[in-house]
Amino acid sequence: MRNILALILTAGAASPALAASGPFFSLGNTDFVVLLGFIVFIAVLFYFKVPGLIGGALDKRAEGIQSELDEARALREEAQTLLASYERKQREVQEQASAIVAAAKEDAGLAAEQAKADLETSIARRLAAAQDQIASAEASAVKEVRDQAISVAVAAANAVLAKQMTATQANQLIDAAIADVDAKLH
């Protein structure tokens, strides 16, 4: 079909230009000679199967182009598959990052609560220690005041006794104290 169409188009394009004079079917007419040469040329082309060779070459080229298109389509599908894979991996990594951030926030909240509890415990211990120190200081101050009061009372009693006691009574008391100490030591 292609060969016939090519022949018709070639014959139509090579029609005589009607420039020659005289009878058409004579060798003196240049148009007729050109027509004969053209027909011989076309016959030689068909004899050597040039249209088949040209068609085969065109078919090979079409097959090559088709295979390149198929390869490009396969590469495109592979690229789309890779793209989908990388997008899925990116989503997975994003989800993991979100999970890590959420876990870190939760850990930070727990650590803050633990630190708050530790701080409250530490404050309670320090308050207890301060209260113990205050109680100790109060007891020490009370003891010091009592000791001072006792010292003052003893001094006052000593002064009163010294005024009221005579020398013989003082000697008798000293002898009794020595005897009491001697009895307690031995």
ZAKEDO-357344 format. One line per 10 residues: number of its first residue (from 1); their letters; for each residue x, y, z of N, C-alpha, C, O, CB. Coordinates in steps of 0.001 Angstrom, whole numbers. Glycine has a CB too. Example, Ala and Ser with C-alpha at 12.3 -4.5 7.8 and 13.67 -1.06 7.14 Angstrom:
2
1> as> 13190:-5690:7800:12300:-4500:7800:13200:-3300:7800:14236:-3319:8465:11308:-4473:9046  12850:-2250:7080:13670:-1060:7140:12900:30:7870:13409:1138:8039:14084:-598:5725
This chain:
186
1> mrnilalilt> 823:-1181:0:0:0:0:874:1253:0:633:2203:-745:-940:-7:1202  1886:1226:851:2792:2374:889:3530:2518:-441:3736:3625:-938:3800:2230:2046  3916:1389:-996:4688:1426:-2254:3854:2005:-3393:4361:2778:-4206:5178:10:-2631  2604:1639:-3452:1733:2126:-4524:1504:3618:-4353:1541:4376:-5323:380:1366:-4532  1274:4026:-3146:1056:5451:-2882:2303:6256:-3236:2199:7349:-3792:674:5678:-1403  3466:5727:-2920:4713:6424:-3269:4870:6513:-4773:5329:7537:-5281:5929:5710:-2656  4504:5475:-5495:4612:5469:-6956:3667:6484:-7571:4057:7200:-8493:4318:4074:-7513  2440:6565:-7091:1458:7507:-7637:1911:8933:-7393:1828:9774:-8288:68:7276:-7015  2384:9211:-6204:2843:10570:-5898:4067:10932:-6726:4201:12071:-7174:3163:10706:-4403  4954:9974:-6930:6151:10244:-7718:5789:10480:-9176:6335:11382:-9811:7150:9086:-7599
11> agaaspalaa> 4892:9697:-9704:4485:9848:-11109:3746:11155:-11311:3909:11809:-12342:3601:8670:-11553  2932:11544:-10337:2203:12801:-10461:3134:13991:-10388:2921:14998:-11064:1145:12908:-9382  4147:13881:-9584:5078:15001:-9455:6010:15078:-10653:6539:16149:-10954:5891:14875:-8168  6220:13967:-11339:7153:13959:-12470:6416:14057:-13812:6998:13699:-14835:8011:12686:-12438  5211:14508:-13853:4463:14626:-15116:5129:15658:-16009:5756:16599:-15523:2979:15014:-14855  4994:15481:-17299:5669:16408:-18229:5186:17837:-18033:4040:18083:-17659:5434:15977:-19685  6043:18720:-18281:5750:20126:-18083:5067:20741:-19297:4790:21940:-19321:7018:20879:-17768  4803:19932:-20283:4164:20383:-21500:4975:21471:-22202:4429:22381:-22826:2775:20887:-21193  6277:21347:-22079:7141:22346:-22706:7645:21885:-24055:8111:22717:-24834:8313:22669:-21807  7576:20591:-24378:8126:20081:-25636:7080:20160:-26737:5879:20229:-26479:8619:18630:-25471
21> sgpffslgnt> 7577:20149:-27987:6666:20220:-29130:6745:18924:-29922:7715:18178:-29781:7001:21434:-30035  5764:18645:-30735:5753:17444:-31552:4988:16343:-30880:4401:16517:-29812:7155:16988:-31851  5011:15156:-31561:4279:14053:-30967:4908:13621:-29647:6126:13686:-29480:4222:12880:-31932  4077:13183:-28720:4552:12866:-27386:5335:11566:-27365:6340:11476:-26660:3392:12786:-26423  4914:10558:-28111:5555:9250:-28065:6693:9138:-29072:6763:8136:-29782:4534:8160:-28320  7557:10086:-29164:8729:9992:-30026:9950:10291:-29195:9871:10999:-28191:8630:10959:-31236  11094:9747:-29615:12325:9973:-28860:12844:11389:-29050:13809:11781:-28393:13393:8972:-29276  12249:12137:-29902:12640:13523:-30116:11986:14424:-29095:12427:15553:-28878:12278:13974:-31521  10962:13940:-28484:10268:14736:-27474:10995:14528:-26145:11100:13402:-25657:8743:14336:-27366  11488:15606:-25572:12258:15516:-24327:11381:15075:-23157:11841:14400:-22237:12910:16864:-24009
31> dfvvllgfiv> 10117:15470:-23213:9229:15070:-22131:9075:13548:-22096:9090:12935:-21028:7857:15746:-22286  8928:12950:-23280:8782:11505:-23363:10047:10803:-22911:9959:9773:-22243:8431:11088:-24779  11206:11314:-23245:12485:10727:-22860:12640:10828:-21340:13092:9882:-20695:13670:11437:-23590  12275:11944:-20789:12367:12122:-19341:11410:11159:-18641:11749:10574:-17613:12051:13590:-18944  10194:10996:-19216:9228:10077:-18649:9769:8653:-18685:9649:7920:-17703:7898:10166:-19399  10365:8255:-19810:10953:6919:-19921:12091:6736:-18917:12193:5689:-18278:11466:6678:-21351  12928:7730:-18779:14035:7653:-17818:13517:7522:-16387:14058:6782:-15564:14935:8894:-17939  12473:8254:-16135:11900:8198:-14785:11289:6826:-14516:11460:6272:-13431:10833:9300:-14601  10576:6277:-15502:9960:4960:-15335:11038:3907:-15149:10885:3002:-14328:9067:4610:-16546  12135:4013:-15908:13250:3073:-15760:13858:3225:-14360:14177:2238:-13698:14334:3314:-16865
41> fiavlfyfkv> 14005:4446:-13936:14557:4689:-12592:13667:4050:-11528:14165:3373:-10628:14701:6213:-12325  12357:4260:-11624:11421:3676:-10673:11485:2155:-10755:11439:1482:-9725:9984:4176:-10939  11588:1611:-11946:11667:155:-12119:12926:-388:-11457:12887:-1430:-10802:11647:-220:-13618  14041:318:-11627:15297:-108:-11001:15139:-77:-9485:15608:-977:-8789:16484:800:-11449  14487:948:-8982:14266:1030:-7544:13447:-159:-7044:13756:-754:-6012:13564:2343:-7189  12400:-492:-7793:11588:-1634:-7387:12318:-2951:-7582:12128:-3882:-6800:10290:-1651:-8160  13161:-3048:-8626:13903:-4281:-8885:14866:-4577:-7723:14990:-5717:-7275:14683:-4174:-10224  15527:-3542:-7260:16472:-3717:-6151:15785:-3589:-4784:16445:-3550:-3746:17601:-2688:-6261  14484:-3527:-4805:13657:-3482:-3584:14054:-2333:-2642:14120:-2492:-1423:13765:-4816:-2835  14306:-1213:-3236:14687:-30:-2454:13526:441:-1564:13763:802:-412:15133:1114:-3396
51> pgliggaldk> 12275:449:-2063:11201:865:-1161:11083:-63:43:10792:402:1145:9876:912:-1909  11302:-1354:-139:11286:-2289:994:12416:-2005:1959:12238:-2051:3176:11381:-3729:502  13602:-1704:1393:14745:-1357:2250:14483:-83:3032:14777:18:4223:16014:-1198:1413  13920:888:2322:13607:2158:3001:12538:1919:4065:12633:2420:5186:13125:3238:1976  11499:1127:3686:10447:810:4666:11014:32:5839:10648:285:6986:9317:8:4007  11927:-937:5556:12554:-1702:6643:13379:-800:7542:13345:-928:8766:13435:-2818:6077  14122:112:6929:14931:1040:7732:14030:1921:8590:14320:2189:9756:15825:1916:6822  12914:2372:7973:11981:3197:8738:11325:2381:9856:11121:2876:10965:10905:3792:7810  10993:1100:9539:10417:243:10575:11412:8:11707:11042:33:12881:9977:-1098:9974  12697:-224:11344:13722:-409:12381:13854:845:13238:13980:787:14461:15083:-759:11744
61> raegiqseld> 13819:1974:12548:13929:3226:13297:12710:3394:14205:12843:3823:15351:14062:4437:12331  11503:3053:13687:10286:3152:14495:10374:2196:15683:9979:2548:16795:9028:2840:13639  10899:968:15448:11058:17:16552:12055:543:17585:11842:405:18790:11520:-1352:16019  13153:1149:17102:14138:1734:18018:13529:2850:18844:13758:2946:20050:15341:2262:17244  12754:3691:18182:12100:4791:18904:11104:4219:19900:11003:4693:21032:11387:5765:17919  10348:3167:19462:9383:2551:20378:10086:1933:21579:9616:2063:22709:8554:1484:19648  11220:1256:21341:11956:663:22469:12504:1755:23390:12513:1591:24610:13114:-229:21953  12959:2860:22813:13425:3971:23656:12273:4554:24472:12444:4907:25639:14070:5073:22790  11084:4651:23838:9919:5146:24570:9536:4181:25693:9206:4605:26801:8728:5349:23612  9583:2867:25394:9279:1874:26428:10283:1954:27570:9922:1878:28744:9272:458:25831
71> earalreeaq> 11554:2109:27199:12593:2225:28228:12392:3492:29055:12533:3473:30278:13995:2228:27584  12062:4585:28383:11818:5843:29100:10600:5694:30008:10597:6209:31126:11609:7016:28102  9556:4988:29533:8373:4774:30351:8727:3931:31580:8285:4207:32695:7262:4092:29525  9549:2880:31337:9964:2027:32463:10806:2830:33459:10631:2695:34670:10766:797:31951  11714:3660:32952:12528:4498:33842:11648:5481:34618:11886:5752:35795:13597:5266:33031  10634:6007:33939:9732:6938:34614:8980:6224:35730:8844:6753:36833:8741:7563:33610  8485:5006:35437:7772:4247:36465:8702:3914:37624:8303:3979:38787:7177:2957:35872  9942:3557:37303:10920:3258:38358:11194:4499:39194:11292:4425:40419:12235:2726:37751  11317:5648:38517:11552:6906:39240:10351:7246:40119:10522:7725:41240:11834:8063:38247  9132:7002:39620:7951:7269:40437:7909:6335:41641:7523:6737:42738:6671:7118:39601
81> tllasyerkq> 8314:5072:41421:8355:4119:42533:9368:4573:43577:9092:4548:44776:8704:2700:42025  10547:4988:43109:11572:5482:44037:11091:6725:44775:11312:6873:45977:12875:5793:43285  10430:7616:44039:9910:8833:44665:8893:8486:45747:8920:9049:46841:9270:9756:43609  7994:7552:45431:6997:7141:46421:7677:6511:47631:7273:6736:48772:5989:6153:45800  8724:5712:47363:9460:5079:48461:10119:6128:49350:10046:6051:50576:10520:4111:47911  10761:7108:48720:11426:8147:49513:10411:9013:50261:10664:9435:51389:12299:9027:48610  9270:9274:49635:8248:10049:50337:7723:9266:51533:7487:9841:52595:7091:10416:49387  7537:7943:51367:7083:7112:52476:8130:7113:53591:7796:7231:54770:6799:5667:51996  9400:6979:53201:10468:7007:54208:10504:8358:54908:10725:8425:56118:11837:6707:53561  10291:9425:54164:10293:10761:54765:9155:10883:55770:9334:11446:56850:10169:11854:53678
91> revqeqasai> 7968:10347:55411:6850:10386:56354:7172:9580:57603:6873:10005:58719:5570:9852:55697  7792:8400:57410:8151:7570:58560:9149:8296:59461:9020:8278:60685:8738:6226:58091  10138:8932:58846:11142:9676:59629:10474:10847:60349:10804:11148:61495:12297:10191:58711  9533:11503:59670:8833:12624:60299:8017:12134:61492:7977:12782:62537:7918:13339:59278  7359:10968:61323:6584:10409:62432:7506:10035:63587:7173:10267:64749:5779:9175:61968  8667:9455:63271:9620:9104:64320:10113:10353:65037:10235:10373:66261:10804:8326:63734  10394:11393:64262:10859:12646:64876:9780:13227:65782:10074:13721:66870:11252:13674:63790  8525:13165:65325:7425:13663:66152:7302:12842:67437:7076:13383:68519:6098:13625:65364  7456:11524:67291:7387:10659:68478:8529:10973:69446:8330:11007:70660:7436:9169:68065  9722:11203:68902:10879:11530:69749:10645:12855:70469:10947:12987:71656:12178:11600:68905
101> vaaakedagl> 10104:13837:69741:9838:15144:70359:8787:15001:71456:8920:15587:72530:9367:16173:69295  7730:14209:71177:6687:14012:72188:7257:13300:73413:6948:13661:74548:5508:13205:71603  8094:12283:73175:8710:11571:74305:9628:12506:75093:9663:12459:76323:9505:10341:73803  10364:13347:74382:11254:14285:75065:10454:15286:75901:10852:15630:77014:12133:15029:74044  9321:15751:75358:8487:16675:76127:7939:15984:77374:7911:16561:78461:7329:17213:75259  7503:14732:77192:6980:13986:78337:8068:13758:79378:7835:13921:80576:6394:12643:77882  9268:13378:78914:10382:13180:79843:10737:14481:80558:11032:14484:81753:11611:12637:79098  10705:15583:79815:11011:16875:80432:9964:17220:81490:10302:17737:82555:11079:17988:79362  8685:16933:81195:7624:17186:82176:7821:16341:83420:7696:16834:84540:6248:16906:81567  8136:15043:83218:8377:14165:84367:9596:14625:85160:9586:14610:86390:8568:12712:83903
111> aaeqakadle> 10653:15036:84444:11853:15515:85132:11546:16790:85924:12051:16980:87031:12992:15774:84116  10713:17659:85343:10341:18888:86061:9540:18556:87324:9755:19146:88383:9520:19828:85140  8604:17589:87190:7835:17190:88364:8738:16555:89426:8570:16810:90618:6722:16213:87962  9690:15734:88995:10626:15101:89929:11496:16156:90602:11739:16099:91808:11509:14066:89199  11962:17119:89808:12781:18192:90385:11975:19006:91395:12497:19415:92432:13325:19116:89274  10693:19237:91084:9835:19980:92008:9661:19199:93305:9738:19762:94397:8460:20269:91365  9426:17890:93172:9270:17051:94371:10569:17025:95177:10541:17124:96403:8854:15607:93980  11707:16892:94489:12997:16900:95180:13233:18235:95882:13754:18274:96997:14138:16615:94191  12851:19320:95229:13020:20647:95824:12146:20787:97070:12586:21318:98089:12674:21752:94798  10904:20305:96980:10020:20371:98148:10585:19537:99299:10534:19960:100454:8601:19882:97782
121> tsiarrlaaa> 11125:18348:98988:11733:17501:100021:12932:18202:100641:13108:18192:101859:12158:16140:99432  13751:18807:99798:14938:19510:100284:14544:20693:101172:15154:20935:102214:15797:19995:99100  13522:21419:100743:13058:22563:101543:12521:22071:102887:12790:22676:103924:11961:23366:100779  11756:20967:102869:11222:20424:104124:12356:19997:105047:12304:20248:106251:10285:19230:103847  13399:19343:104483:14552:18953:105316:15259:20170:105893:15640:20178:107064:15548:18117:104499  15430:21185:105080:16125:22386:105576:15297:23096:106644:15835:23615:107621:16426:23357:104414  13970:23109:106439:13111:23710:107470:13203:22920:108772:13278:23501:109855:11643:23772:106988  13196:21589:108660:13308:20750:109863:14647:20990:110544:14720:21095:111769:13149:19250:109507  15727:21076:109728:17050:21335:110309:17085:22709:110969:17671:22867:112040:18149:21235:109229  16465:23698:110342:16432:25043:110919:15625:25045:112213:16010:25695:113186:15834:26053:109914
131> qdqiasaeas> 14491:24311:112228:13691:24235:113445:14465:23529:114555:14393:23925:115719:12366:23506:113172  15220:22463:114185:16060:21780:115172:17122:22731:115724:17386:22740:116926:16729:20538:114546  17727:23526:114849:18743:24484:115289:18120:25537:116211:18707:25938:117216:19414:25163:114070  16903:25975:115831:16227:26975:116671:15912:26384:118041:16124:27035:119064:14926:27476:115991  15402:25139:118061:15080:24485:119336:16343:24296:120164:16331:24505:121377:14390:23124:119096  17434:23900:119510:18709:23716:120213:19200:25042:120779:19678:25113:121912:19772:23114:119270  19071:26106:119958:19506:27424:120427:18650:27888:121603:19152:28485:122555:19441:28454:119282  17331:27599:121521:16449:27972:122636:16836:27210:123909:16918:27782:124996:14967:27691:122274  17074:25893:123740:17465:25082:124898:18790:25568:125463:18961:25642:126680:17567:23593:124513  19722:25898:124586:21026:26395:125032:20864:27722:125754:21501:27962:126780:21989:26551:123840
141> avkevrdqai> 20000:28593:125208:19787:29891:125859:19116:29709:127219:19481:30371:128191:18932:30813:124964  18126:28802:127283:17450:28546:128562:18451:28003:129569:18469:28432:130723:16270:27552:128380  19297:27046:129133:20306:26468:130030:21282:27535:130497:21659:27584:131668:21066:25328:129330  21682:28380:129571:22629:29444:129927:21999:30403:130941:22645:30835:131895:23078:30221:128660  20718:30726:130710:20027:31618:131644:19914:30944:133000:20130:31584:134029:18624:32005:131112  19569:29626:133016:19463:28897:134282:20810:28846:134998:20922:29077:136202:18942:27471:134038  21859:28522:134168:23203:28479:134777:23567:29835:135381:24123:29914:136476:24266:28066:133726  23252:30863:134671:23547:32213:135162:22734:32492:136432:23230:33061:137404:23234:33280:134066  21446:32062:136382:20583:32279:137555:21108:31489:138751:21107:31984:139878:19118:31868:137244  21563:30240:138495:22113:29423:139574:23376:30072:140132:23576:30129:141345:22416:27991:139076
151> svavaaanav> 24232:30567:139219:25471:31222:139676:25148:32442:140529:25770:32681:141564:26349:31637:138471  24176:33196:140078:23792:34396:140828:23193:33982:142176:23490:34592:143203:22773:35261:140014  22339:32929:142169:21707:32463:143407:22752:31929:144377:22682:32194:145577:20661:31376:143106  23733:31168:143854:24787:30626:144714:25615:31773:145300:25959:31779:146482:25698:29643:143920  25921:32741:144432:26706:33872:144918:25924:34645:145988:26472:35083:146999:27089:34807:143746  24623:34794:145721:23795:35524:146688:23685:34724:147986:23783:35284:149078:22382:35809:146104  23475:33388:147856:23379:32533:149043:24701:32547:149804:24705:32575:151035:22998:31083:148649  25812:32528:149092:27143:32552:149692:27328:33856:150457:27851:33881:151571:28244:32391:148610  26884:34933:149825:27025:36228:150496:26149:36284:151750:26571:36797:152786:26655:37378:149534  24924:35751:151650:24007:35765:152798:24560:34866:153897:24576:35246:155068:22577:35303:152379
161> lakqmtatqa> 25007:33688:153521:25540:32744:154507:26815:33310:155151:27053:33154:156349:25833:31370:153841  27606:33956:154330:28855:34500:154870:28560:35598:155900:29314:35762:156859:29743:35058:153726  27510:36321:155715:27160:37374:156652:26566:36787:157934:26793:37301:159029:26175:38353:156006  25827:35736:157784:25131:35176:158941:25952:34100:159668:25647:33789:160819:23804:34593:158502  26927:33554:159067:27656:32445:159664:28875:32976:160436:29510:33966:160073:28096:31431:158571  29146:32263:161502:30301:32615:162307:31470:31745:161890:31298:30848:161064:30003:32456:163815  32631:31978:162425:33838:31247:162057:33757:29819:162533:34228:28938:161814:35076:31920:162628  33209:29526:163663:33110:28154:164172:32129:27352:163337:32360:26176:163056:32679:28147:165649  31069:27968:162953:30109:27258:162094:30732:26947:160737:30511:25867:160188:28821:28094:161908  31509:27883:160190:32165:27677:158897:33164:26542:159022:33253:25713:158116:32868:28972:158410
171> nqlidaaiad> 33932:26472:160129:34898:25387:160303:34185:24051:160432:34666:23045:159912:35779:25638:161534  33064:24023:161104:32309:22777:161256:31774:22317:159887:31800:21122:159592:31136:22968:162267  31307:23218:159077:30809:22874:157734:31937:22369:156853:31738:21418:156098:30134:24090:157074  33099:22967:156922:34242:22527:156117:34664:21143:156558:34942:20298:155708:35426:23517:156233  34723:20877:157847:35096:19557:158346:34073:18512:157916:34448:17393:157566:35227:19575:159876  32789:18859:157935:31735:17915:157526:31839:17622:156037:31635:16480:155625:30332:18476:157862  32157:18641:155205:32280:18448:153757:33478:17574:153447:33407:16735:152549:32405:19799:153030  34590:17751:154174:35786:16935:153949:35474:15505:154317:35867:14587:153597:36996:17459:154766  34779:15288:155416:34437:13930:155853:33490:13294:154835:33619:12106:154537:33785:13948:157275  32562:14049:154307:31607:13515:153312:32314:13135:152029:32025:12087:151451:30504:14541:153009
181> vdaklh> 33258:13990:151563:34024:13674:150357:34897:12473:150587:35048:11634:149699:34875:14860:149924  35501:12370:151818:36356:11220:152125:35553:9959:152126:36041:8922:151675:37052:11393:153466  34328:10003:152620:33473:8795:152669:33038:8401:151265:32959:7209:150969:32223:9033:153568  32766:9322:150427:32295:9020:149070:33433:8566:148170:33198:7770:147261:31613:10240:148461  34628:9028:148378:35757:8627:147530:36283:7237:147887:36781:6527:147014:36885:9647:147646  36180:6834:149171:36744:5527:149587:35705:4571:149763:35975:3421:150109:37528:5610:150834
